[in-house]
Amino acid sequence: MRQTTHRNRLGVVAAGALCLAPLGCQAQGSPGARAQHPPPSPEGPKMTQEVPKMSSFQKPSDEELRKRLTREQYEVTQHEGTEAPFRNEYWDNHRPGIYVDVVSGEPLFSSLDKFDSGTGWPSFTRPLEPANIATRTDRQLLAARTEVRSKVAGSHLGHVFDDGPEPTGLRYCMNSAALRFVPAERLAQEGYGDYLRIFQTGGERSARGAGESPSRGVGKSH
């Protein structure tokens, strides 16, 4: 009888571990965990493409963000959510251009620093504008990670890891839902003309070119 009880207890513990195992980074973005909030528009328009002056930018209210962001954009940027790998907008985007914050429009990353990490999320070796990036320790999972946020809007972008390629050895693993891509040919029209030079000179940033793929990132996390 004691042996049977002992085996039953072990079975309960093992089942609990199996339930927790698949949560991973997806647990952060579980919409069900925040059902008390009125849902944002599931297919709402993305933020305006007008570029605000960062010095005068004021973050929209939560109510306004719910109207202007899609459900996934809102969950990722405002509640540290994580989108699905390989099923997001920019993981396989190889066009030249820059990536800006979907809320504020602040420049964050360049296609010249983008590489194929094999994780299914857009990954970069470094930010385009380090001053627009803020980091902090994230202890939501068992292991501590370094969370990446935009400086002005405070949007959750993703995490940075030290397993990236040269020249930095870093992997900024971002969520497409937190970003908006501005193609190089539209930089001037959308107010980012100052960044045209890095594409016109063939890329002065000594980073892996857009579309070039290092070894696949098996086992890497977000």
N, CA, C and O of each residue as an XYZ file, in Angstrom:
888
protein
N       0.838     -1.208      0.000
C       0.000      0.000      0.000
C       0.871      1.256      0.000
O       0.587      2.218     -0.713
N       1.952      1.236      0.821
C       2.837      2.402      0.872
C       3.538      2.599     -0.473
O       3.711      3.730     -0.929
N       3.944      1.478     -1.113
C       4.606      1.606     -2.395
C       3.671      2.194     -3.439
O       4.090      3.006     -4.263
N       2.395      1.785     -3.409
C       1.426      2.325     -4.365
C       1.233      3.812     -4.169
O       1.186      4.568     -5.139
N       1.119      4.246     -2.902
C       0.944      5.678     -2.598
C       2.150      6.467     -3.064
O       2.014      7.561     -3.613
N       3.350      5.903     -2.842
C       4.575      6.590     -3.241
C       4.624      6.761     -4.755
O       4.997      7.816     -5.266
N       4.232      5.680     -5.471
C       4.237      5.782     -6.933
C       3.226      6.810     -7.412
O       3.497      7.534     -8.370
N       2.084      6.890     -6.778
C       1.070      7.876     -7.176
C       1.575      9.296     -7.004
O       1.362     10.155     -7.859
N       2.259      9.535     -5.864
C       2.799     10.885     -5.632
C       3.826     11.246     -6.692
O       3.837     12.376     -7.180
N       4.702     10.291     -7.061
C       5.687     10.555     -8.097
C       5.010     10.862     -9.425
O       5.478     11.699    -10.197
N       3.901     10.171     -9.680
C       3.178     10.417    -10.922
C       2.626     11.820    -10.991
O       2.656     12.443    -12.053
N       2.119     12.336     -9.872
C       1.581     13.701     -9.820
C       2.676     14.709    -10.074
O       2.482     15.655    -10.836
N       3.842     14.521     -9.439
C       4.964     15.448     -9.618
C       5.423     15.454    -11.065
O       5.666     16.515    -11.640
N       5.545     14.248    -11.666
C       5.995     14.159    -13.055
C       5.012     14.837    -13.994
O       5.421     15.519    -14.933
N       3.729     14.658    -13.750
C       2.709     15.282    -14.606
C       2.783     16.790    -14.514
O       2.614     17.485    -15.516
N       3.038     17.311    -13.305
C       3.154     18.758    -13.140
C       4.319     19.307    -13.913
O       4.226     20.377    -14.514
N       5.442     18.565    -13.903
C       6.629     19.016    -14.632
C       6.369     19.045    -16.127
O       6.815     19.960    -16.818
N       5.645     18.044    -16.634
C       5.340     18.004    -18.051
C       4.438     19.148    -18.465
O       4.548     19.655    -19.581
N       3.554     19.555    -17.585
C       2.655     20.665    -17.897
C       3.416     21.975    -17.994
O       3.082     22.827    -18.817
N       4.446     22.145    -17.152
C       5.207     23.391    -17.152
C       6.200     23.443    -18.288
O       6.513     24.530    -18.773
N       6.704     22.309    -18.728
C       7.796     22.273    -19.691
C       7.508     23.029    -20.974
O       8.368     23.798    -21.403
N       6.341     22.864    -21.631
C       6.154     23.513    -22.919
C       5.860     24.995    -22.844
O       5.781     25.648    -23.885
N       5.695     25.555    -21.653
C       5.342     26.966    -21.569
C       6.420     27.841    -22.176
O       6.131     28.651    -23.056
N       7.675     27.693    -21.717
C       8.794     28.424    -22.278
C       8.514     29.899    -22.406
O       7.874     30.498    -21.542
N       9.011     30.505    -23.522
C       8.802     31.932    -23.723
C       7.382     32.219    -24.167
O       6.938     33.365    -24.091
N       6.641     31.189    -24.637
C       5.269     31.430    -25.063
C       4.372     31.817    -23.897
O       3.350     32.475    -24.093
N       4.748     31.413    -22.675
C       3.889     31.682    -21.529
C       3.726     33.159    -21.284
O       2.704     33.590    -20.749
N       4.728     33.957    -21.671
C       4.646     35.389    -21.426
C       3.520     36.027    -22.216
O       2.925     37.015    -21.787
N       3.228     35.441    -23.397
C       2.253     36.082    -24.269
C       0.898     35.431    -24.242
O       0.098     35.659    -25.149
N       0.610     34.642    -23.259
C      -0.670     33.936    -23.222
C      -1.816     34.894    -23.007
O      -1.962     35.419    -21.903
N      -2.655     35.153    -24.032
C      -3.767     36.093    -23.867
C      -4.734     35.652    -22.785
O      -5.382     36.486    -22.153
N      -4.839     34.338    -22.565
C      -5.804     33.866    -21.579
C      -5.469     34.294    -20.175
O      -6.355     34.391    -19.326
N      -4.198     34.552    -19.916
C      -3.790     34.940    -18.573
C      -4.239     36.348    -18.244
O      -4.180     36.776    -17.092
N      -4.694     37.077    -19.275
C      -5.093     38.465    -19.033
C      -6.522     38.702    -19.517
O      -6.839     39.757    -20.066
N      -7.364     37.714    -19.308
C      -8.731     37.790    -19.823
C      -9.528     38.910    -19.185
O     -10.584     39.286    -19.695
N      -9.031     39.462    -18.054
C      -9.800     40.498    -17.386
C      -9.777     41.810    -18.162
O     -10.606     42.688    -17.925
N      -8.812     41.949    -19.106
C      -8.753     43.170    -19.895
C      -9.763     43.089    -21.024
O      -9.950     42.012    -21.592
N     -10.424     44.191    -21.373
C     -11.247     44.178    -22.579
C     -10.348     43.952    -23.778
O      -9.322     44.622    -23.894
N     -10.691     43.030    -24.684
C      -9.793     42.669    -25.785
C      -9.585     43.804    -26.765
O     -10.535     44.509    -27.105
N      -8.339     43.996    -27.231
C      -8.099     44.955    -28.291
C      -8.604     44.404    -29.604
O      -8.933     43.222    -29.703
N      -8.667     45.249    -30.605
C      -9.143     44.817    -31.910
C      -8.229     43.745    -32.475
O      -7.028     43.981    -32.607
N      -8.763     42.558    -32.819
C      -7.907     41.463    -33.301
C      -7.201     41.789    -34.597
O      -6.093     41.302    -34.821
N      -7.794     42.588    -35.455
C      -7.173     42.922    -36.727
C      -7.081     44.439    -36.888
O      -7.206     44.968    -37.993
N      -6.863     45.116    -35.785
C      -6.794     46.568    -35.818
C      -5.635     47.062    -36.644
O      -4.685     46.309    -36.860
N      -5.668     48.309    -37.123
C      -4.583     48.845    -37.942
C      -3.324     49.014    -37.130
O      -3.375     49.171    -35.910
N      -2.185     48.983    -37.812
C      -0.932     49.232    -37.127
C      -0.826     50.719    -36.807
O      -1.601     51.536    -37.303
N       0.153     51.050    -35.966
C       0.316     52.434    -35.561
C       0.572     53.308    -36.773
O       1.050     52.834    -37.804
N       0.254     54.579    -36.644
C       0.466     55.530    -37.723
C       1.907     55.513    -38.181
O       2.808     55.280    -37.375
N       2.142     55.755    -39.455
C       3.486     55.726    -40.001
C       4.165     57.081    -39.896
O       5.321     57.213    -40.298
N       3.491     58.083    -39.374
C       4.134     59.358    -39.161
C       5.187     59.214    -38.072
O       4.966     58.540    -37.066
N       6.334     59.854    -38.283
C       7.434     59.739    -37.337
C       7.361     60.888    -36.337
O       7.577     62.038    -36.721
N       7.065     60.615    -35.068
C       6.996     61.683    -34.076
C       8.389     62.137    -33.684
O       9.354     61.385    -33.816
N       8.492     63.358    -33.206
C       9.755     63.809    -32.655
C       9.925     63.147    -31.300
O       9.076     63.279    -30.419
N      11.028     62.437    -31.143
C      11.213     61.652    -29.930
C      11.223     62.514    -28.676
O      10.789     62.068    -27.614
N      11.718     63.749    -28.791
C      11.793     64.614    -27.614
C      10.418     65.016    -27.108
O      10.252     65.327    -25.929
N       9.426     65.011    -28.005
C       8.083     65.429    -27.617
C       7.083     64.276    -27.631
O       5.884     64.494    -27.458
N       7.569     63.046    -27.836
C       6.664     61.905    -27.915
C       6.011     61.625    -26.567
O       6.678     61.585    -25.533
N       4.720     61.438    -26.596
C       3.969     61.030    -25.416
C       3.262     59.716    -25.731
O       2.520     59.607    -26.707
N       3.507     58.737    -24.892
C       2.921     57.431    -25.138
C       1.400     57.499    -25.059
O       0.860     58.074    -24.114
N       0.703     56.925    -26.031
C      -0.770     56.917    -25.994
C      -1.286     56.175    -24.765
O      -0.584     55.348    -24.183
N      -2.505     56.480    -24.387
C      -3.126     55.790    -23.260
C      -3.342     54.326    -23.608
O      -3.296     53.940    -24.776
N      -3.575     53.522    -22.588
C      -3.807     52.095    -22.816
C      -5.026     51.897    -23.713
O      -5.026     51.027    -24.583
N      -6.051     52.697    -23.501
C      -7.258     52.584    -24.324
C      -6.952     52.877    -25.788
O      -7.443     52.187    -26.682
N      -6.140     53.902    -26.028
C      -5.780     54.258    -27.390
C      -4.905     53.179    -28.036
O      -5.056     52.872    -29.218
N      -3.998     52.613    -27.251
C      -3.140     51.556    -27.779
C      -3.964     50.343    -28.197
O      -3.659     49.700    -29.202
N      -4.993     50.034    -27.441
C      -5.856     48.894    -27.778
C      -6.564     49.120    -29.112
O      -6.835     48.170    -29.847
N      -6.859     50.371    -29.415
C      -7.537     50.690    -30.667
C      -6.574     50.671    -31.846
O      -6.944     50.269    -32.950
N      -5.359     51.098    -31.616
C      -4.416     51.319    -32.712
C      -3.498     50.127    -32.994
O      -2.892     50.049    -34.062
N      -3.395     49.211    -32.048
C      -2.550     48.044    -32.237
C      -3.395     46.803    -32.490
O      -4.544     46.727    -32.057
N      -2.820     45.832    -33.192
C      -3.494     44.542    -33.302
C      -3.413     43.855    -31.938
O      -2.676     44.292    -31.054
N      -4.172     42.786    -31.783
C      -4.166     42.050    -30.519
C      -2.746     41.576    -30.178
O      -2.298     41.706    -29.039
N      -2.046     41.025    -31.180
C      -0.705     40.503    -30.920
C       0.288     41.619    -30.620
O       1.125     41.477    -29.728
N       0.206     42.724    -31.349
C       1.087     43.855    -31.082
C       0.904     44.359    -29.660
O       1.873     44.673    -28.968
N      -0.350     44.433    -29.236
C      -0.633     44.923    -27.891
C      -0.084     43.968    -26.832
O       0.561     44.409    -25.880
N      -0.332     42.670    -26.987
C       0.129     41.696    -26.004
C       1.649     41.672    -25.907
O       2.204     41.593    -24.811
N       2.318     41.739    -27.051
C       3.776     41.691    -27.060
C       4.374     42.951    -26.447
O       5.197     42.864    -25.536
N       3.975     44.108    -26.932
C       4.620     45.358    -26.501
C       4.220     45.799    -25.100
O       5.034     46.380    -24.382
N       2.985     45.533    -24.701
C       2.499     46.045    -23.422
C       2.491     45.006    -22.305
O       2.477     45.367    -21.128
N       2.498     43.723    -22.658
C       2.423     42.674    -21.638
C       3.484     41.593    -21.812
O       3.279     40.448    -21.410
N       4.615     41.953    -22.410
C       5.769     41.050    -22.531
C       5.403     39.729    -23.206
O       5.933     38.679    -22.841
N       4.516     39.775    -24.171
C       4.132     38.565    -24.879
C       5.219     38.104    -25.840
O       6.168     38.838    -26.117
N       5.075     36.894    -26.339
C       6.006     36.341    -27.320
C       5.203     35.728    -28.464
O       4.350     34.867    -28.246
N       5.481     36.177    -29.669
C       4.777     35.654    -30.833
C       5.318     34.280    -31.219
O       6.365     33.861    -30.724
N       4.624     33.596    -32.080
C       5.046     32.266    -32.521
C       6.241     32.369    -33.462
O       6.276     33.257    -34.314
N       7.223     31.475    -33.322
C       8.355     31.474    -34.249
C       7.942     30.986    -35.629
O       7.043     30.155    -35.762
N       8.608     31.511    -36.660
C       8.383     31.136    -38.052
C       6.993     31.517    -38.563
O       6.691     31.280    -39.733
N       6.156     32.092    -37.733
C       4.834     32.537    -38.178
C       4.652     33.996    -37.793
O       3.624     34.385    -37.238
N       5.661     34.793    -38.097
C       5.596     36.226    -37.824
C       6.119     36.982    -39.041
O       6.693     36.382    -39.949
N       5.927     38.255    -39.058
C       6.103     39.040    -40.286
C       7.546     39.167    -40.777
O       7.784     39.165    -41.985
N       8.499     39.276    -39.872
C       9.844     39.656    -40.315
C      10.936     38.603    -40.115
O      12.095     38.882    -40.422
N      10.622     37.431    -39.624
C      11.685     36.464    -39.337
C      12.490     36.128    -40.596
O      13.685     35.847    -40.508
N      11.843     36.156    -41.763
C      12.505     35.789    -43.007
C      12.579     36.966    -43.975
O      12.693     36.772    -45.185
N      12.516     38.159    -43.455
C      12.573     39.357    -44.301
C      14.024     39.701    -44.605
O      14.822     39.878    -43.685
N      14.376     39.797    -45.879
C      15.756     40.072    -46.276
C      15.895     41.402    -47.017
O      16.958     41.691    -47.566
N      14.853     42.200    -47.040
C      14.918     43.480    -47.752
C      15.762     44.481    -46.971
O      15.776     44.439    -45.741
N      16.470     45.387    -47.661
C      17.231     46.427    -46.970
C      16.311     47.494    -46.394
O      15.360     47.929    -47.044
N      16.603     47.904    -45.186
C      15.791     48.927    -44.528
C      16.035     48.910    -43.035
O      16.964     48.258    -42.559
N      15.205     49.625    -42.295
C      15.360     49.689    -40.847
C      14.074     49.245    -40.160
O      13.000     49.238    -40.761
N      14.206     48.880    -38.904
C      13.068     48.437    -38.087
C      12.871     49.450    -36.964
O      13.802     49.768    -36.225
N      11.642     49.950    -36.848
C      11.342     50.972    -35.847
C      10.305     50.443    -34.864
O       9.616     49.460    -35.140
N      10.203     51.103    -33.721
C       9.219     50.718    -32.711
C       7.814     50.926    -33.258
O       7.518     51.986    -33.811
N       6.949     49.935    -33.112
C       5.610     50.004    -33.673
C       4.747     51.048    -32.966
O       3.752     51.509    -33.526
N       5.118     51.423    -31.748
C       4.350     52.418    -31.000
C       4.866     53.832    -31.249
O       4.092     54.729    -31.583
N       6.167     54.027    -31.087
C       6.741     55.376    -31.139
C       7.390     55.726    -32.465
O       7.502     56.906    -32.798
N       7.819     54.740    -33.223
C       8.530     55.008    -34.462
C      10.023     55.224    -34.272
O      10.722     55.534    -35.237
N      10.532     55.068    -33.049
C      11.965     55.286    -32.830
C      12.781     54.210    -33.535
O      12.440     53.031    -33.446
N      13.853     54.587    -34.237
C      14.684     53.622    -34.969
C      15.373     52.660    -34.014
O      15.943     53.077    -33.005
N      15.319     51.362    -34.336
C      15.852     50.350    -33.427
C      16.923     49.466    -34.064
O      18.000     49.297    -33.492
N      16.640     48.896    -35.247
C      17.553     47.941    -35.859
C      17.649     48.169    -37.361
O      16.778     48.790    -37.969
N      18.735     47.647    -37.949
C      18.966     47.762    -39.388
C      19.059     46.384    -40.011
O      19.503     45.429    -39.374
N      18.634     46.288    -41.267
C      18.763     45.019    -41.994
C      20.228     44.633    -42.182
O      20.527     43.458    -42.394
N      21.149     45.600    -42.108
C      22.578     45.311    -42.258
C      23.117     44.509    -41.075
O      24.181     43.897    -41.168
N      22.386     44.514    -39.976
C      22.800     43.772    -38.780
C      21.909     42.568    -38.525
O      22.024     41.920    -37.485
N      21.016     42.262    -39.473
C      20.076     41.151    -39.308
C      20.722     39.862    -39.805
O      21.447     39.879    -40.800
N      20.471     38.757    -39.128
C      20.998     37.469    -39.565
C      19.986     36.368    -39.272
O      19.061     36.547    -38.480
N      20.179     35.241    -39.920
C      19.283     34.102    -39.734
C      19.785     33.274    -38.559
O      20.758     32.530    -38.682
N      19.115     33.408    -37.423
C      19.531     32.695    -36.208
C      18.978     31.281    -36.156
O      19.396     30.483    -35.317
N      18.035     30.961    -37.051
C      17.419     29.642    -37.040
C      16.351     29.487    -35.979
O      15.833     28.387    -35.788
N      16.007     30.562    -35.283
C      15.032     30.480    -34.200
C      13.605     30.761    -34.648
O      12.652     30.403    -33.956
N      13.454     31.410    -35.818
C      12.114     31.770    -36.282
C      11.676     33.150    -35.850
O      10.529     33.539    -36.074
N      12.584     33.902    -35.229
C      12.312     35.304    -34.874
C      13.354     36.191    -35.532
O      14.483     35.748    -35.743
N      13.008     37.440    -35.866
C      14.015     38.348    -36.423
C      15.138     38.583    -35.412
O      14.882     38.920    -34.256
N      16.377     38.404    -35.854
C      17.526     38.494    -34.957
C      18.568     39.455    -35.525
O      18.778     39.522    -36.736
N      19.212     40.192    -34.632
C      20.180     41.218    -35.022
C      21.426     41.108    -34.134
O      21.351     40.683    -32.981
N      22.568     41.500    -34.700
C      23.803     41.453    -33.917
C      23.954     42.676    -33.014
O      24.698     42.635    -32.034
N      23.251     43.763    -33.340
C      23.338     44.982    -32.536
C      22.221     45.942    -32.937
O      21.633     45.796    -34.009
N      21.926     46.915    -32.089
C      20.902     47.902    -32.440
C      21.442     48.948    -33.402
O      22.646     49.200    -33.446
N      20.566     49.541    -34.154
C      20.924     50.649    -35.038
C      21.255     51.886    -34.215
O      22.222     52.593    -34.497
N      20.438     52.139    -33.191
C      20.632     53.276    -32.287
C      20.655     52.754    -30.856
O      19.593     52.587    -30.256
N      21.825     52.492    -30.293
C      21.906     51.968    -28.928
C      21.189     52.841    -27.900
O      20.695     52.332    -26.894
N      21.129     54.147    -28.144
C      20.468     55.057    -27.200
C      18.964     54.821    -27.147
O      18.307     55.244    -26.196
N      18.411     54.150    -28.159
C      16.968     53.884    -28.190
C      16.609     52.538    -27.579
O      15.452     52.120    -27.623
N      17.603     51.857    -27.008
C      17.402     50.527    -26.437
C      17.649     50.552    -24.929
O      18.606     51.169    -24.460
N      16.791     49.885    -24.183
C      16.971     49.730    -22.732
C      16.894     48.249    -22.402
O      16.117     47.517    -23.013
N      17.692     47.804    -21.445
C      17.669     46.398    -21.041
C      17.444     46.284    -19.542
O      17.743     47.204    -18.781
N      16.917     45.149    -19.135
C      16.729     44.866    -17.716
C      16.640     43.356    -17.522
O      16.350     42.622    -18.466
N      16.883     42.903    -16.326
C      16.852     41.471    -16.036
C      15.414     40.979    -15.964
O      14.575     41.565    -15.282
N      15.148     39.902    -16.673
C      13.821     39.279    -16.720
C      13.904     37.951    -15.982
O      14.641     37.059    -16.401
N      13.163     37.806    -14.896
C      13.189     36.584    -14.094
C      11.851     35.845    -14.137
O      11.528     35.096    -13.215
N      11.076     36.050    -15.193
C       9.766     35.395    -15.284
C       9.896     33.888    -15.478
O       9.019     33.134    -15.055
N      10.976     33.441    -16.111
C      11.212     32.009    -16.280
C      12.228     31.545    -15.247
O      12.721     32.349    -14.456
N      12.546     30.244    -15.247
C      13.467     29.699    -14.262
C      14.851     30.327    -14.377
O      15.493     30.602    -13.364
N      15.314     30.555    -15.610
C      16.626     31.169    -15.820
C      16.453     32.649    -16.120
O      15.543     33.040    -16.850
N      17.328     33.468    -15.555
C      17.269     34.910    -15.792
C      17.672     35.212    -17.231
O      18.612     34.619    -17.760
N      16.955     36.139    -17.858
C      17.272     36.574    -19.211
C      17.383     38.096    -19.219
O      16.980     38.759    -18.263
N      17.927     38.642    -20.297
C      18.036     40.092    -20.435
C      16.952     40.578    -21.387
O      17.016     40.328    -22.591
N      15.965     41.268    -20.848
C      14.871     41.789    -21.656
C      15.319     43.051    -22.389
O      16.113     43.832    -21.866
N      14.808     43.242    -23.594
C      15.096     44.432    -24.396
C      13.808     45.218    -24.588
O      12.786     44.670    -25.003
N      13.872     46.512    -24.279
C      12.735     47.411    -24.469
C      13.171     48.637    -25.258
O      14.353     48.979    -25.289
N      12.213     49.292    -25.890
C      12.523     50.563    -26.534
C      12.608     51.634    -25.451
O      11.852     51.613    -24.480
N      13.519     52.553    -25.629
C      13.794     53.547    -24.588
C      12.644     54.531    -24.405
O      12.247     54.820    -23.277
N      12.111     55.042    -25.504
C      11.108     56.106    -25.428
C       9.724     55.561    -25.119
O       9.063     56.037    -24.197
N       9.279     54.566    -25.883
C       7.921     54.042    -25.698
C       7.840     52.992    -24.603
O       6.754     52.715    -24.095
N       8.974     52.402    -24.228
C       8.959     51.350    -23.211
C       8.328     50.065    -23.697
O       7.858     49.257    -22.897
N       8.314     49.871    -25.007
C       7.717     48.649    -25.575
C       8.618     47.449    -25.323
O       9.837     47.538    -25.465
N       8.014     46.332    -24.950
C       8.772     45.083    -24.872
C       9.081     44.638    -26.291
O       8.183     44.523    -27.125
N      10.378     44.384    -26.563
C      10.804     43.996    -27.906
C      11.183     42.530    -27.990
O      10.877     41.865    -28.980
N      11.853     42.015    -26.954
C      12.337     40.643    -26.952
C      13.441     40.497    -25.924
O      13.371     41.083    -24.844
N      14.470     39.710    -26.256
C      15.584     39.468    -25.340
C      16.896     39.462    -26.109
O      16.908     39.258    -27.323
N      17.999     39.685    -25.404
C      19.316     39.628    -26.020
C      20.133     38.529    -25.351
O      20.106     38.374    -24.131
N      20.867     37.761    -26.178
C      21.664     36.643    -25.702
C      23.103     36.788    -26.195
O      23.367     37.525    -27.145
N      24.020     36.090    -25.553
C      25.433     36.206    -25.912
C      25.896     35.044    -26.785
O      27.050     34.627    -26.697
N      24.997     34.513    -27.634
C      25.353     33.401    -28.509
C      25.240     33.773    -29.981
O      25.008     32.912    -30.829
N      25.406     35.060    -30.281
C      25.289     35.522    -31.658
C      26.595     35.457    -32.426
O      27.631     35.109    -31.860
N      26.557     35.790    -33.718
C      27.752     35.758    -34.569
C      28.607     37.014    -34.395
O      28.229     37.938    -33.676
N      29.744     37.036    -35.050
C      30.573     38.243    -35.096
C      29.821     39.325    -35.875
O      28.974     38.977    -36.698
N      30.081     40.600    -35.665
C      31.214     41.117    -34.894
C      30.947     41.342    -33.404
O      31.864     41.713    -32.671
N      29.725     41.127    -32.944
C      29.413     41.464    -31.549
C      29.290     40.247    -30.646
O      29.489     40.353    -29.436
N      28.964     39.091    -31.219
C      28.721     37.902    -30.406
C      27.375     37.938    -29.711
O      27.100     37.108    -28.844
N      26.521     38.904    -30.087
C      25.208     39.057    -29.456
C      24.101     38.662    -30.427
O      24.256     38.737    -31.645
N      22.980     38.240    -29.849
C      21.791     37.904    -30.627
C      20.598     38.637    -30.026
O      20.050     38.224    -29.003
N      20.209     39.715    -30.667
C      19.006     40.443    -30.254
C      17.820     39.732    -30.906
O      17.555     39.913    -32.095
N      17.118     38.931    -30.129
C      16.004     38.117    -30.622
C      14.707     38.885    -30.385
O      14.222     38.961    -29.256
N      14.152     39.451    -31.447
C      13.043     40.384    -31.324
C      11.718     39.778    -31.799
O      11.698     38.773    -32.511
N      10.632     40.399    -31.397
C       9.300     40.036    -31.875
C       8.932     40.932    -33.054
O       9.028     42.156    -32.960
N       8.514     40.329    -34.153
C       8.067     41.120    -35.301
C       6.931     42.059    -34.915
O       6.835     43.175    -35.426
N       6.070     41.598    -34.010
C       4.897     42.390    -33.618
C       5.267     43.702    -32.935
O       4.447     44.618    -32.871
N       6.492     43.803    -32.423
C       6.933     45.031    -31.758
C       7.600     45.994    -32.725
O       7.957     47.111    -32.352
N       7.768     45.557    -33.974
C       8.523     46.330    -34.948
C       7.673     46.737    -36.142
O       6.635     46.140    -36.428
N       8.142     47.761    -36.823
C       7.603     48.119    -38.142
C       8.791     48.299    -39.062
O       9.740     49.009    -38.729
N       8.743     47.659    -40.221
C       9.843     47.722    -41.169
C       9.656     48.882    -42.133
O       8.577     49.063    -42.697
N      10.717     49.672    -42.320
C      10.709     50.773    -43.283
C      11.731     50.444    -44.364
O      12.932     50.465    -44.092
N      11.286     50.140    -45.589
C      12.219     49.787    -46.664
C      13.167     50.943    -46.971
O      12.813     52.108    -46.795
N      14.372     50.613    -47.432
C      15.378     51.637    -47.710
C      14.867     52.682    -48.691
O      15.192     53.863    -48.570
N      14.059     52.247    -49.674
C      13.585     53.196    -50.684
C      12.528     54.158    -50.148
O      12.172     55.128    -50.817
N      12.023     53.887    -48.934
C      11.010     54.777    -48.355
C      11.517     55.547    -47.136
O      10.740     56.233    -46.473
N      12.788     55.442    -46.838
C      13.324     56.102    -45.645
C      13.123     57.611    -45.687
O      12.698     58.205    -44.696
N      13.422     58.232    -46.814
C      13.282     59.688    -46.912
C      11.822     60.113    -46.780
O      11.506     61.062    -46.062
N      10.929     59.397    -47.486
C       9.507     59.761    -47.443
C       8.917     59.635    -46.044
O       8.003     60.377    -45.687
N       9.434     58.699    -45.250
C       8.857     58.461    -43.925
C       9.619     59.140    -42.796
O       9.365     58.881    -41.620
N      10.567     60.022    -43.165
C      11.241     60.822    -42.150
C      12.509     60.223    -41.586
O      13.028     60.704    -40.579
N      13.021     59.166    -42.227
C      14.247     58.516    -41.743
C      15.385     58.690    -42.747
O      16.242     57.815    -42.866
N      15.400     59.802    -43.462
C      16.371     60.046    -44.515
C      17.821     60.010    -44.054
O      18.716     59.719    -44.847
N      18.061     60.301    -42.781
C      19.435     60.294    -42.267
C      20.072     58.915    -42.356
O      21.298     58.801    -42.332
N      19.261     57.866    -42.457
C      19.796     56.506    -42.480
C      20.052     55.995    -43.897
O      20.543     54.880    -44.076
N      19.723     56.800    -44.896
C      19.940     56.381    -46.272
C      21.412     56.121    -46.569
O      21.738     55.232    -47.355
N      22.295     56.883    -45.953
C      23.725     56.800    -46.262
C      24.287     55.404    -45.981
O      25.175     54.947    -46.700
N      23.789     54.728    -44.960
C      24.379     53.421    -44.635
C      24.027     52.369    -45.677
O      24.683     51.331    -45.759
N      22.989     52.633    -46.477
C      22.631     51.712    -47.551
C      23.254     52.157    -48.875
O      23.610     51.326    -49.710
N      23.382     53.463    -49.059
C      23.955     53.978    -50.297
C      25.447     53.699    -50.400
O      25.974     53.591    -51.507
N      26.138     53.579    -49.272
C      27.580     53.307    -49.293
C      27.863     51.816    -49.255
O      29.014     51.406    -49.103
N      26.847     51.019    -49.390
C      27.040     49.575    -49.377
C      27.086     49.010    -47.975
O      27.419     47.841    -47.782
N      26.750     49.840    -46.987
C      26.705     49.369    -45.605
C      28.021     49.575    -44.897
O      28.919     48.738    -44.993
N      28.150     50.705    -44.171
C      29.386     50.974    -43.454
C      29.468     50.190    -42.168
O      30.522     50.140    -41.535
N      28.371     49.577    -41.773
C      28.368     48.805    -40.531
C      28.918     47.419    -40.827
O      28.342     46.677    -41.623
N      30.012     47.070    -40.200
C      30.683     45.796    -40.487
C      29.926     44.650    -39.834
O      30.382     44.044    -38.864
N      28.756     44.374    -40.399
C      27.911     43.305    -39.861
C      27.581     42.339    -40.980
O      27.821     42.627    -42.153
N      27.026     41.189    -40.613
C      26.604     40.197    -41.594
C      25.478     40.782    -42.439
O      24.512     41.324    -41.902
N      25.600     40.673    -43.744
C      24.640     41.285    -44.638
C      23.268     40.661    -44.535
O      23.120     39.517    -44.108
N      22.260     41.432    -44.934
C      20.891     40.929    -44.896
C      20.759     39.723    -45.802
O      21.212     39.730    -46.946
N      20.127     38.686    -45.268
C      19.881     37.493    -46.054
C      20.966     36.455    -45.967
O      20.773     35.331    -46.432
N      22.133     36.795    -45.373
C      23.207     35.817    -45.257
C      22.957     34.949    -44.044
O      22.636     35.469    -42.976
N      23.092     33.656    -44.177
C      22.695     32.736    -43.128
C      23.870     31.991    -42.519
O      24.563     31.252    -43.220
N      24.111     32.176    -41.202
C      25.103     31.355    -40.528
C      24.501     29.998    -40.206
O      23.410     29.688    -40.682
N      25.175     29.189    -39.418
C      24.634     27.883    -39.047
C      23.332     28.033    -38.297
O      23.140     29.002    -37.562
N      22.443     27.085    -38.477
C      21.118     27.158    -37.868
C      21.206     27.146    -36.359
O      22.033     26.443    -35.778
N      20.341     27.935    -35.723
C      20.403     28.090    -34.274
C      19.589     27.065    -33.528
O      18.658     27.429    -32.809
N      19.904     25.812    -33.671
C      19.160     24.756    -32.987
C      19.298     24.903    -31.480
O      20.407     25.036    -30.961
N      18.181     24.880    -30.789
C      18.216     24.930    -29.338
C      18.248     26.329    -28.745
O      18.205     26.490    -27.525
N      18.322     27.343    -29.602
C      18.346     28.705    -29.075
C      16.938     29.124    -28.667
O      15.938     28.655    -29.210
N      16.901     30.031    -27.683
C      15.605     30.458    -27.148
C      15.341     31.900    -27.475
O      16.176     32.586    -28.064
N      14.156     32.360    -27.082
C      13.756     33.749    -27.306
C      13.772     34.469    -25.972
O      13.468     35.660    -25.909
